[in-house]
C-alpha cells in the first residue's frame, strides 16, 4: 500500500521543515510506504528552496512548483491529479491539522471499508470567535441551500482512496470547492473527530476577503437556490406593487382622507424595487461569471517545475 500525503504550501518557510519532520515521524512508525507531495503554490519566500533541500536527502519528497500563486484549491487539485498512492491524505502545512491522527484515520477507513474519511473539528484552537461562528453559520446555510449534503465543521483534511481519486480526476470544473466535490462523488464517507491546534508558525493565508470569496464559490457552484430566491423576491415585489397600486386606485376613487400625497412613499418604493432588481441582477451575474470562467477552459494551474517525479 502506498499512501500519498498532499501538502499545499504558500509562503510556509517558518513551518515546512517541522511539517516534514512530523509527517516522516508518523509515517515511519506506521510502517506503510509513502510519498510526500509538496505543492509549492507560487511562494515568494524560501519555501521552495527548503523543499528542494529536503528532496535531495529524501526521495520520498516530491515537489510540484507552480509558475505563480493559483490558490489553495488548485494546489490540492494538482496533488490529487499527480499522486500515485492507493490512498491520499490532504493536509495543510501549518500543522493545525495534526499529522499524528493520520494512522487512526487510515485504520478507521480500512475498518469501515470507506472511500473517504474526513476530519471534523471538535475544537478549534487559535481561531477567533468571529471566524469560528461565521464558519458554523456558513456550513449550515450551505447545507440548507445545496442539493448535496456537505459535512459541517469539516475542512479539506481527509483521506480518500484510489476510487475517489480517479473519479475526482474526471471532474472538469475550473473553480473547485473540493470538500463539496468529494461529498458529491458519493462512496462511503465517515467522519473522524479531532481537536484542531493553533498554527505552528506564520500567519493565516485566508483573511476575511478570501474566506468570503471561497464561500461564494461553494454557494454558487453547489446550489441553484439563490436563483429561486431571486425569482421569489421578484414575484413578491411585483405582488406588493400590484397591491399598492390597487390601494392607491381605490383611495383616489373614494377620495379617502388617509391617502396623503408625498414623496416619502415614492422614494421608499423606488428603493425597494431597485434593491430587488439589483439583487437579482447580482445573483444572475455570479452564475454568468462562473460560466464565463468555465467556458474559457484555461488550465487550473501551471507547473513550472517537478522534483523527484519519474520522467
ZADO-1210 file (C-alpha; in nm, 4 decimals, padded with zeros to 6 digits):
<atoms>
<atom x="00.0000" y="00.0000" z="00.0000" code="UNK" pos="1"/>
<atom x="00.1286" y="00.3431" z="-00.0964" code="UNK" pos="2"/>
<atom x="-00.0003" y="00.6478" z="00.0928" code="UNK" pos="3"/>
<atom x="00.0305" y="00.9879" z="-00.0757" code="UNK" pos="4"/>
<atom x="00.0417" y="01.2930" z="00.1513" code="UNK" pos="5"/>
<atom x="-00.0633" y="01.6090" z="-00.0355" code="UNK" pos="6"/>
<atom x="00.0642" y="01.9276" z="00.1291" code="UNK" pos="7"/>
<atom x="-00.0205" y="02.2625" z="-00.0375" code="UNK" pos="8"/>
<atom x="00.2352" y="02.5283" z="00.0561" code="UNK" pos="9"/>
<atom x="00.2229" y="02.9050" z="00.0169" code="UNK" pos="10"/>
<atom x="00.4915" y="03.1030" z="00.1999" code="UNK" pos="11"/>
<atom x="00.5387" y="02.8326" z="00.4647" code="UNK" pos="12"/>
<atom x="00.9093" y="02.8953" z="00.5281" code="UNK" pos="13"/>
<atom x="00.8729" y="02.9083" z="00.9102" code="UNK" pos="14"/>
<atom x="00.6903" y="02.5740" z="00.9355" code="UNK" pos="15"/>
<atom x="00.7613" y="02.3499" z="00.6371" code="UNK" pos="16"/>
<atom x="01.0654" y="02.1721" z="00.7878" code="UNK" pos="17"/>
<atom x="00.8712" y="02.0934" z="01.1053" code="UNK" pos="18"/>
<atom x="00.5817" y="01.9704" z="00.8912" code="UNK" pos="19"/>
<atom x="00.8189" y="01.7346" z="00.7086" code="UNK" pos="20"/>
<atom x="00.9721" y="01.6122" z="01.0349" code="UNK" pos="21"/>
<atom x="00.6393" y="01.5348" z="01.2000" code="UNK" pos="22"/>
<atom x="00.4950" y="01.3667" z="00.8913" code="UNK" pos="23"/>
<atom x="00.8001" y="01.1441" z="00.8460" code="UNK" pos="24"/>
<atom x="00.7969" y="01.0519" z="01.2145" code="UNK" pos="25"/>
<atom x="00.4317" y="00.9480" z="01.1986" code="UNK" pos="26"/>
<atom x="00.4558" y="00.7640" z="00.8669" code="UNK" pos="27"/>
<atom x="00.7704" y="00.5672" z="00.9537" code="UNK" pos="28"/>
<atom x="00.6137" y="00.4461" z="01.2770" code="UNK" pos="29"/>
<atom x="00.3002" y="00.3395" z="01.0872" code="UNK" pos="30"/>
<atom x="00.5055" y="00.1078" z="00.8653" code="UNK" pos="31"/>
<atom x="00.3386" y="00.1993" z="00.5335" code="UNK" pos="32"/>
<atom x="00.5072" y="00.3155" z="00.2158" code="UNK" pos="33"/>
<atom x="00.4507" y="00.6824" z="00.1471" code="UNK" pos="34"/>
<atom x="00.5254" y="00.9792" z="-00.0747" code="UNK" pos="35"/>
<atom x="00.5221" y="01.3395" z="00.0457" code="UNK" pos="36"/>
<atom x="00.3843" y="01.5546" z="-00.2347" code="UNK" pos="37"/>
<atom x="00.4510" y="01.9203" z="-00.1549" code="UNK" pos="38"/>
<atom x="00.2756" y="02.1648" z="-00.3888" code="UNK" pos="39"/>
<atom x="00.4525" y="02.4999" z="-00.3909" code="UNK" pos="40"/>
<atom x="00.1772" y="02.7481" z="-00.4771" code="UNK" pos="41"/>
<atom x="00.3974" y="03.0305" z="-00.6044" code="UNK" pos="42"/>
<atom x="00.5644" y="03.1046" z="-00.2695" code="UNK" pos="43"/>
<atom x="00.7699" y="03.4243" z="-00.2582" code="UNK" pos="44"/>
<atom x="00.9796" y="03.3212" z="00.0441" code="UNK" pos="45"/>
<atom x="01.2311" y="03.0349" z="00.0847" code="UNK" pos="46"/>
<atom x="00.9686" y="02.7575" z="00.0898" code="UNK" pos="47"/>
<atom x="01.0792" y="02.6098" z="-00.2446" code="UNK" pos="48"/>
<atom x="01.4488" y="02.6178" z="-00.1523" code="UNK" pos="49"/>
<atom x="01.3798" y="02.4351" z="00.1744" code="UNK" pos="50"/>
<atom x="01.1695" y="02.1743" z="-00.0058" code="UNK" pos="51"/>
<atom x="01.4425" y="02.1152" z="-00.2630" code="UNK" pos="52"/>
<atom x="01.6953" y="02.0625" z="00.0141" code="UNK" pos="53"/>
<atom x="01.4652" y="01.8082" z="00.1768" code="UNK" pos="54"/>
<atom x="01.4089" y="01.6321" z="-00.1567" code="UNK" pos="55"/>
<atom x="01.7835" y="01.5855" z="-00.2079" code="UNK" pos="56"/>
<atom x="01.8124" y="01.3838" z="00.1126" code="UNK" pos="57"/>
<atom x="01.4764" y="01.2060" z="00.0893" code="UNK" pos="58"/>
<atom x="01.3472" y="01.0647" z="-00.2403" code="UNK" pos="59"/>
<atom x="01.0006" y="01.0310" z="-00.0872" code="UNK" pos="60"/>
<atom x="00.9729" y="01.4108" z="-00.1014" code="UNK" pos="61"/>
<atom x="00.8193" y="01.5169" z="-00.4314" code="UNK" pos="62"/>
<atom x="00.7618" y="01.8757" z="-00.5356" code="UNK" pos="63"/>
<atom x="00.5198" y="02.0371" z="-00.7754" code="UNK" pos="64"/>
<atom x="00.6048" y="02.4043" z="-00.8136" code="UNK" pos="65"/>
<atom x="00.3550" y="02.6425" z="-00.9760" code="UNK" pos="66"/>
<atom x="00.4525" y="02.9241" z="-01.2105" code="UNK" pos="67"/>
<atom x="00.2628" y="03.1653" z="-00.9798" code="UNK" pos="68"/>
<atom x="00.0125" y="03.1618" z="-00.6968" code="UNK" pos="69"/>
<atom x="-00.3035" y="02.9873" z="-00.8192" code="UNK" pos="70"/>
<atom x="-00.4701" y="02.9277" z="-00.4832" code="UNK" pos="71"/>
<atom x="-00.5139" y="02.6554" z="-00.2220" code="UNK" pos="72"/>
<atom x="-00.7834" y="02.4572" z="-00.4051" code="UNK" pos="73"/>
<atom x="-00.5749" y="02.4464" z="-00.7240" code="UNK" pos="74"/>
<atom x="-00.2756" y="02.3240" z="-00.5233" code="UNK" pos="75"/>
<atom x="-00.4814" y="02.0433" z="-00.3688" code="UNK" pos="76"/>
<atom x="-00.6212" y="01.9571" z="-00.7134" code="UNK" pos="77"/>
<atom x="-00.2691" y="01.9320" z="-00.8577" code="UNK" pos="78"/>
<atom x="-00.1681" y="01.6996" z="-00.5768" code="UNK" pos="79"/>
<atom x="-00.4663" y="01.4726" z="-00.6363" code="UNK" pos="80"/>
<atom x="-00.4018" y="01.4752" z="-01.0124" code="UNK" pos="81"/>
<atom x="-00.0365" y="01.3748" z="-00.9734" code="UNK" pos="82"/>
<atom x="-00.0322" y="01.1440" z="-00.6720" code="UNK" pos="83"/>
<atom x="00.0442" y="00.7732" z="-00.7130" code="UNK" pos="84"/>
<atom x="-00.0925" y="00.6381" z="-00.3866" code="UNK" pos="85"/>
<atom x="-00.3621" y="00.3832" z="-00.3189" code="UNK" pos="86"/>
<atom x="-00.4774" y="00.6409" z="-00.0649" code="UNK" pos="87"/>
<atom x="-00.4187" y="01.0145" z="-00.0453" code="UNK" pos="88"/>
<atom x="-00.4206" y="01.2382" z="00.2611" code="UNK" pos="89"/>
<atom x="-00.4830" y="01.6103" z="00.2165" code="UNK" pos="90"/>
<atom x="-00.3274" y="01.8169" z="00.4947" code="UNK" pos="91"/>
<atom x="-00.2178" y="02.1807" z="00.5193" code="UNK" pos="92"/>
<atom x="00.1413" y="02.2689" z="00.6019" code="UNK" pos="93"/>
<atom x="00.0533" y="02.4875" z="00.9023" code="UNK" pos="94"/>
<atom x="00.0141" y="02.1858" z="01.1389" code="UNK" pos="95"/>
<atom x="-00.3278" y="02.2946" z="01.2605" code="UNK" pos="96"/>
<atom x="-00.4446" y="01.9508" z="01.1499" code="UNK" pos="97"/>
<atom x="-00.2199" y="01.7125" z="01.3473" code="UNK" pos="98"/>
<atom x="-00.0321" y="01.4544" z="01.1357" code="UNK" pos="99"/>
<atom x="-00.0363" y="01.2185" z="01.4342" code="UNK" pos="100"/>
<atom x="-00.4013" y="01.1259" z="01.3701" code="UNK" pos="101"/>
<atom x="-00.3375" y="01.0039" z="01.0137" code="UNK" pos="102"/>
<atom x="-00.2779" y="00.6384" z="01.1147" code="UNK" pos="103"/>
<atom x="-00.6022" y="00.6392" z="01.3158" code="UNK" pos="104"/>
<atom x="-00.7910" y="00.7825" z="01.0190" code="UNK" pos="105"/>
<atom x="-00.6393" y="00.5185" z="00.7913" code="UNK" pos="106"/>
<atom x="-00.7338" y="00.2390" z="01.0324" code="UNK" pos="107"/>
<atom x="-01.0884" y="00.3732" z="01.0504" code="UNK" pos="108"/>
<atom x="-01.1073" y="00.3778" z="00.6706" code="UNK" pos="109"/>
<atom x="-00.9983" y="00.0139" z="00.6487" code="UNK" pos="110"/>
<atom x="-01.2249" y="-00.0995" z="00.9317" code="UNK" pos="111"/>
<atom x="-01.5314" y="00.0711" z="00.7867" code="UNK" pos="112"/>
<atom x="-01.4360" y="-00.0061" z="00.4236" code="UNK" pos="113"/>
<atom x="-01.4926" y="00.3620" z="00.3457" code="UNK" pos="114"/>
<atom x="-01.3892" y="00.5630" z="00.0426" code="UNK" pos="115"/>
<atom x="-01.3444" y="00.8872" z="00.2402" code="UNK" pos="116"/>
<atom x="-01.2587" y="00.9675" z="00.6000" code="UNK" pos="117"/>
<atom x="-01.2934" y="01.3418" z="00.6627" code="UNK" pos="118"/>
<atom x="-01.1725" y="01.5305" z="00.9675" code="UNK" pos="119"/>
<atom x="-01.4343" y="01.7076" z="01.1801" code="UNK" pos="120"/>
<atom x="-01.3079" y="01.9718" z="01.4210" code="UNK" pos="121"/>
<atom x="-01.4331" y="01.9210" z="01.7750" code="UNK" pos="122"/>
<atom x="-01.2318" y="02.2191" z="01.8920" code="UNK" pos="123"/>
<atom x="-01.0563" y="02.4974" z="01.7012" code="UNK" pos="124"/>
<atom x="-00.7612" y="02.6422" z="01.8920" code="UNK" pos="125"/>
<atom x="-00.6031" y="02.9670" z="01.7787" code="UNK" pos="126"/>
<atom x="-00.9038" y="03.0919" z="01.5800" code="UNK" pos="127"/>
<atom x="-01.1128" y="03.3938" z="01.6701" code="UNK" pos="128"/>
<atom x="-01.4690" y="03.3575" z="01.7908" code="UNK" pos="129"/>
<atom x="-01.5826" y="03.5534" z="01.4853" code="UNK" pos="130"/>
<atom x="-01.4175" y="03.3108" z="01.2411" code="UNK" pos="131"/>
<atom x="-01.5483" y="03.0062" z="01.4264" code="UNK" pos="132"/>
<atom x="-01.9042" y="03.1430" z="01.4428" code="UNK" pos="133"/>
<atom x="-01.9149" y="03.2545" z="01.0788" code="UNK" pos="134"/>
<atom x="-01.7772" y="02.9158" z="00.9642" code="UNK" pos="135"/>
<atom x="-02.0513" y="02.7332" z="01.1544" code="UNK" pos="136"/>
<atom x="-02.3192" y="02.9630" z="01.0103" code="UNK" pos="137"/>
<atom x="-02.1863" y="02.9295" z="00.6552" code="UNK" pos="138"/>
<atom x="-02.1751" y="02.5486" z="00.6558" code="UNK" pos="139"/>
<atom x="-02.5301" y="02.5289" z="00.7847" code="UNK" pos="140"/>
<atom x="-02.6610" y="02.7809" z="00.5295" code="UNK" pos="141"/>
<atom x="-02.4776" y="02.5974" z="00.2500" code="UNK" pos="142"/>
<atom x="-02.6329" y="02.2661" z="00.3544" code="UNK" pos="143"/>
<atom x="-02.9785" y="02.4248" z="00.3539" code="UNK" pos="144"/>
<atom x="-02.9274" y="02.5604" z="00.0038" code="UNK" pos="145"/>
<atom x="-02.7201" y="02.2832" z="-00.1520" code="UNK" pos="146"/>
<atom x="-02.8522" y="01.9729" z="-00.3240" code="UNK" pos="147"/>
<atom x="-02.5501" y="01.7855" z="-00.1823" code="UNK" pos="148"/>
<atom x="-02.5018" y="01.7327" z="00.1908" code="UNK" pos="149"/>
<atom x="-02.1641" y="01.8786" z="00.2872" code="UNK" pos="150"/>
<atom x="-02.0289" y="01.7870" z="00.6334" code="UNK" pos="151"/>
<atom x="-02.0314" y="02.0765" z="00.8810" code="UNK" pos="152"/>
<atom x="-01.7169" y="02.1778" z="01.0734" code="UNK" pos="153"/>
<atom x="-01.5011" y="01.9867" z="00.8231" code="UNK" pos="154"/>
<atom x="-01.2252" y="02.1237" z="00.6022" code="UNK" pos="155"/>
<atom x="-01.0076" y="01.9660" z="00.3359" code="UNK" pos="156"/>
<atom x="-00.8211" y="01.7453" z="00.5869" code="UNK" pos="157"/>
<atom x="-00.9210" y="01.3947" z="00.4831" code="UNK" pos="158"/>
<atom x="-00.8093" y="01.0613" z="00.3398" code="UNK" pos="159"/>
<atom x="-00.9503" y="00.9419" z="00.0078" code="UNK" pos="160"/>
<atom x="-00.8979" y="00.6084" z="-00.1640" code="UNK" pos="161"/>
<atom x="-00.7962" y="00.5402" z="-00.5241" code="UNK" pos="162"/>
<atom x="-01.1566" y="00.5082" z="-00.6475" code="UNK" pos="163"/>
<atom x="-01.2337" y="00.8578" z="-00.5201" code="UNK" pos="164"/>
<atom x="-00.9048" y="00.9894" z="-00.6606" code="UNK" pos="165"/>
<atom x="-00.9814" y="00.8505" z="-01.0065" code="UNK" pos="166"/>
<atom x="-01.3356" y="00.9886" z="-01.0107" code="UNK" pos="167"/>
<atom x="-01.2192" y="01.3277" z="-00.8819" code="UNK" pos="168"/>
<atom x="-00.9670" y="01.3469" z="-01.1653" code="UNK" pos="169"/>
<atom x="-01.2522" y="01.3119" z="-01.4158" code="UNK" pos="170"/>
<atom x="-01.4209" y="01.6313" z="-01.2934" code="UNK" pos="171"/>
<atom x="-01.3901" y="01.9237" z="-01.5315" code="UNK" pos="172"/>
<atom x="-01.4631" y="02.2280" z="-01.3134" code="UNK" pos="173"/>
<atom x="-01.2002" y="02.5018" z="-01.3101" code="UNK" pos="174"/>
<atom x="-01.3095" y="02.6696" z="-00.9858" code="UNK" pos="175"/>
<atom x="-01.3210" y="02.3812" z="-00.7421" code="UNK" pos="176"/>
<atom x="-01.4767" y="02.3632" z="-00.3973" code="UNK" pos="177"/>
<atom x="-01.3045" y="02.0382" z="-00.3083" code="UNK" pos="178"/>
<atom x="-01.4844" y="01.9417" z="00.0120" code="UNK" pos="179"/>
<atom x="-01.8144" y="01.9833" z="-00.1728" code="UNK" pos="180"/>
<atom x="-01.6996" y="01.7895" z="-00.4788" code="UNK" pos="181"/>
<atom x="-01.5760" y="01.4980" z="-00.2692" code="UNK" pos="182"/>
<atom x="-01.9174" y="01.4864" z="-00.0996" code="UNK" pos="183"/>
<atom x="-02.0855" y="01.4968" z="-00.4418" code="UNK" pos="184"/>
<atom x="-01.8818" y="01.1948" z="-00.5609" code="UNK" pos="185"/>
<atom x="-02.0549" y="00.9709" z="-00.3113" code="UNK" pos="186"/>
<atom x="-01.8961" y="00.6449" z="-00.1901" code="UNK" pos="187"/>
<atom x="-01.8986" y="00.5653" z="00.1799" code="UNK" pos="188"/>
<atom x="-01.7843" y="00.8705" z="00.3755" code="UNK" pos="189"/>
<atom x="-01.7368" y="00.8755" z="00.7525" code="UNK" pos="190"/>
<atom x="-01.6203" y="01.1447" z="00.9984" code="UNK" pos="191"/>
<atom x="-01.3143" y="01.1406" z="01.2205" code="UNK" pos="192"/>
<atom x="-01.3338" y="01.3800" z="01.5158" code="UNK" pos="193"/>
<atom x="-01.0213" y="01.5613" z="01.6332" code="UNK" pos="194"/>
<atom x="-00.9072" y="01.8811" z="01.8023" code="UNK" pos="195"/>
<atom x="-00.7531" y="02.1417" z="01.5763" code="UNK" pos="196"/>
<atom x="-00.4363" y="02.3101" z="01.7033" code="UNK" pos="197"/>
<atom x="-00.3183" y="02.6692" z="01.6541" code="UNK" pos="198"/>
<atom x="-00.0824" y="02.7413" z="01.3649" code="UNK" pos="199"/>
<atom x="00.2700" y="02.6231" z="01.4434" code="UNK" pos="200"/>
<atom x="00.4150" y="02.9391" z="01.2863" code="UNK" pos="201"/>
<atom x="00.3365" y="03.2060" z="01.0298" code="UNK" pos="202"/>
<atom x="00.0007" y="03.3621" z="00.9596" code="UNK" pos="203"/>
<atom x="-00.3252" y="03.2530" z="00.8032" code="UNK" pos="204"/>
<atom x="-00.3473" y="03.2547" z="00.4234" code="UNK" pos="205"/>
<atom x="-00.7260" y="03.3003" z="00.4409" code="UNK" pos="206"/>
<atom x="-00.8161" y="03.6514" z="00.5594" code="UNK" pos="207"/>
<atom x="-01.1806" y="03.7600" z="00.5614" code="UNK" pos="208"/>
<atom x="-01.1778" y="03.8698" z="00.1957" code="UNK" pos="209"/>
<atom x="-01.0524" y="03.5301" z="00.0736" code="UNK" pos="210"/>
<atom x="-01.2890" y="03.3465" z="00.3065" code="UNK" pos="211"/>
<atom x="-01.5861" y="03.5331" z="00.1570" code="UNK" pos="212"/>
<atom x="-01.4682" y="03.4587" z="-00.1972" code="UNK" pos="213"/>
<atom x="-01.4248" y="03.0912" z="-00.1079" code="UNK" pos="214"/>
<atom x="-01.7717" y="03.0853" z="00.0468" code="UNK" pos="215"/>
<atom x="-01.9197" y="03.2303" z="-00.2735" code="UNK" pos="216"/>
<atom x="-01.7579" y="02.9537" z="-00.4800" code="UNK" pos="217"/>
<atom x="-01.9104" y="02.6926" z="-00.2516" code="UNK" pos="218"/>
<atom x="-02.2522" y="02.8555" z="-00.2622" code="UNK" pos="219"/>
<atom x="-02.2833" y="02.9306" z="-00.6341" code="UNK" pos="220"/>
<atom x="-02.1230" y="02.6054" z="-00.7539" code="UNK" pos="221"/>
<atom x="-02.3339" y="02.3775" z="-00.5377" code="UNK" pos="222"/>
<atom x="-02.6748" y="02.5366" z="-00.5376" code="UNK" pos="223"/>
<atom x="-02.9218" y="02.6919" z="-00.7793" code="UNK" pos="224"/>
<atom x="-03.1423" y="02.8025" z="-00.4907" code="UNK" pos="225"/>
<atom x="-03.0099" y="03.1632" z="-00.4954" code="UNK" pos="226"/>
<atom x="-03.1765" y="03.1863" z="-00.8376" code="UNK" pos="227"/>
<atom x="-03.5004" y="03.0530" z="-00.6869" code="UNK" pos="228"/>
<atom x="-03.4748" y="03.3080" z="-00.4057" code="UNK" pos="229"/>
<atom x="-03.4175" y="03.5896" z="-00.6560" code="UNK" pos="230"/>
<atom x="-03.7196" y="03.4723" z="-00.8570" code="UNK" pos="231"/>
<atom x="-03.9328" y="03.4601" z="-00.5414" code="UNK" pos="232"/>
<atom x="-03.8251" y="03.8111" z="-00.4455" code="UNK" pos="233"/>
<atom x="-03.9153" y="03.9287" z="-00.7933" code="UNK" pos="234"/>
<atom x="-04.2638" y="03.7773" z="-00.7677" code="UNK" pos="235"/>
<atom x="-04.3066" y="03.9221" z="-00.4179" code="UNK" pos="236"/>
<atom x="-04.2063" y="04.2705" z="-00.5319" code="UNK" pos="237"/>
<atom x="-04.4485" y="04.2557" z="-00.8258" code="UNK" pos="238"/>
<atom x="-04.7267" y="04.1402" z="-00.5942" code="UNK" pos="239"/>
<atom x="-04.6548" y="04.4208" z="-00.3472" code="UNK" pos="240"/>
<atom x="-04.6525" y="04.6689" z="-00.6333" code="UNK" pos="241"/>
<atom x="-04.9916" y="04.5470" z="-00.7582" code="UNK" pos="242"/>
<atom x="-05.1385" y="04.5627" z="-00.4075" code="UNK" pos="243"/>
<atom x="-05.0050" y="04.9128" z="-00.3554" code="UNK" pos="244"/>
<atom x="-05.1309" y="05.0249" z="-00.6963" code="UNK" pos="245"/>
<atom x="-05.4780" y="04.8821" z="-00.6229" code="UNK" pos="246"/>
<atom x="-05.4795" y="05.0544" z="-00.2850" code="UNK" pos="247"/>
<atom x="-05.3913" y="05.3930" z="-00.4438" code="UNK" pos="248"/>
<atom x="-05.6607" y="05.3429" z="-00.7130" code="UNK" pos="249"/>
<atom x="-05.9326" y="05.2726" z="-00.4545" code="UNK" pos="250"/>
<atom x="-05.8174" y="05.5667" z="-00.2449" code="UNK" pos="251"/>
<atom x="-05.8453" y="05.8015" z="-00.5448" code="UNK" pos="252"/>
<atom x="-06.1950" y="05.6802" z="-00.6404" code="UNK" pos="253"/>
<atom x="-06.3364" y="05.7130" z="-00.2916" code="UNK" pos="254"/>
<atom x="-06.1295" y="06.0195" z="-00.2044" code="UNK" pos="255"/>
<atom x="-06.0068" y="05.8622" z="00.1158" code="UNK" pos="256"/>
<atom x="-05.8590" y="06.1142" z="00.3548" code="UNK" pos="257"/>
<atom x="-05.5839" y="05.8849" z="00.4819" code="UNK" pos="258"/>
<atom x="-05.4033" y="05.8885" z="00.1454" code="UNK" pos="259"/>
<atom x="-05.1673" y="06.1801" z="00.1860" code="UNK" pos="260"/>
<atom x="-04.9695" y="06.2525" z="-00.1287" code="UNK" pos="261"/>
<atom x="-04.5981" y="06.2957" z="-00.0801" code="UNK" pos="262"/>
<atom x="-04.2530" y="06.1899" z="-00.1891" code="UNK" pos="263"/>
<atom x="-04.1716" y="05.9531" z="00.1011" code="UNK" pos="264"/>
<atom x="-04.3812" y="05.6625" z="-00.0234" code="UNK" pos="265"/>
<atom x="-04.2494" y="05.7061" z="-00.3773" code="UNK" pos="266"/>
<atom x="-03.8866" y="05.7093" z="-00.2634" code="UNK" pos="267"/>
<atom x="-03.9415" y="05.4030" z="-00.0454" code="UNK" pos="268"/>
<atom x="-04.0953" y="05.2118" z="-00.3342" code="UNK" pos="269"/>
<atom x="-03.8105" y="05.3101" z="-00.5678" code="UNK" pos="270"/>
<atom x="-03.5529" y="05.1961" z="-00.3139" code="UNK" pos="271"/>
<atom x="-03.7363" y="04.8681" z="-00.2523" code="UNK" pos="272"/>
<atom x="-03.7906" y="04.7715" z="-00.6142" code="UNK" pos="273"/>
<atom x="-03.4465" y="04.8994" z="-00.7153" code="UNK" pos="274"/>
<atom x="-03.2872" y="04.6858" z="-00.4440" code="UNK" pos="275"/>
<atom x="-03.4775" y="04.3767" z="-00.5597" code="UNK" pos="276"/>
<atom x="-03.3651" y="04.4350" z="-00.9184" code="UNK" pos="277"/>
<atom x="-03.0005" y="04.4876" z="-00.8252" code="UNK" pos="278"/>
<atom x="-03.0024" y="04.1800" z="-00.6020" code="UNK" pos="279"/>
<atom x="-03.1486" y="03.9663" z="-00.8788" code="UNK" pos="280"/>
<atom x="-02.9039" y="04.1016" z="-01.1368" code="UNK" pos="281"/>
<atom x="-02.6169" y="04.0379" z="-00.8942" code="UNK" pos="282"/>
<atom x="-02.7176" y="03.6748" z="-00.8418" code="UNK" pos="283"/>
<atom x="-02.7511" y="03.6210" z="-01.2160" code="UNK" pos="284"/>
<atom x="-02.4157" y="03.7921" z="-01.2651" code="UNK" pos="285"/>
<atom x="-02.2419" y="03.5480" z="-01.0307" code="UNK" pos="286"/>
<atom x="-02.3734" y="03.2476" z="-01.2229" code="UNK" pos="287"/>
<atom x="-02.2856" y="03.4063" z="-01.5568" code="UNK" pos="288"/>
<atom x="-01.9373" y="03.4854" z="-01.4224" code="UNK" pos="289"/>
<atom x="-01.8921" y="03.1212" z="-01.3262" code="UNK" pos="290"/>
<atom x="-01.9980" y="03.0152" z="-01.6764" code="UNK" pos="291"/>
<atom x="-01.7521" y="03.2677" z="-01.8219" code="UNK" pos="292"/>
<atom x="-01.4671" y="03.1156" z="-01.6210" code="UNK" pos="293"/>
<atom x="-01.5595" y="02.7621" z="-01.7247" code="UNK" pos="294"/>
<atom x="-01.6026" y="02.8194" z="-02.0995" code="UNK" pos="295"/>
<atom x="-01.2568" y="02.9755" z="-02.1301" code="UNK" pos="296"/>
<atom x="-01.1151" y="02.6311" z="-02.0437" code="UNK" pos="297"/>
<atom x="-00.7893" y="02.7682" z="-01.9106" code="UNK" pos="298"/>
<atom x="-00.5823" y="02.5208" z="-01.7073" code="UNK" pos="299"/>
<atom x="-00.6420" y="02.5352" z="-01.3330" code="UNK" pos="300"/>
<atom x="-00.2697" y="02.5648" z="-01.2678" code="UNK" pos="301"/>
<atom x="00.0649" y="02.5711" z="-01.4473" code="UNK" pos="302"/>
<atom x="00.3521" y="02.3605" z="-01.3161" code="UNK" pos="303"/>
<atom x="00.6899" y="02.5212" z="-01.3732" code="UNK" pos="304"/>
<atom x="00.8992" y="02.2519" z="-01.2060" code="UNK" pos="305"/>
<atom x="00.8746" y="01.8921" z="-01.0844" code="UNK" pos="306"/>
<atom x="01.1175" y="01.7317" z="-00.8415" code="UNK" pos="307"/>
<atom x="01.1629" y="01.3560" z="-00.7767" code="UNK" pos="308"/>
<atom x="00.8995" y="01.2531" z="-01.0291" code="UNK" pos="309"/>
<atom x="00.9880" y="00.9738" z="-01.2673" code="UNK" pos="310"/>
<atom x="01.0467" y="01.1021" z="-01.6177" code="UNK" pos="311"/>
</atoms>
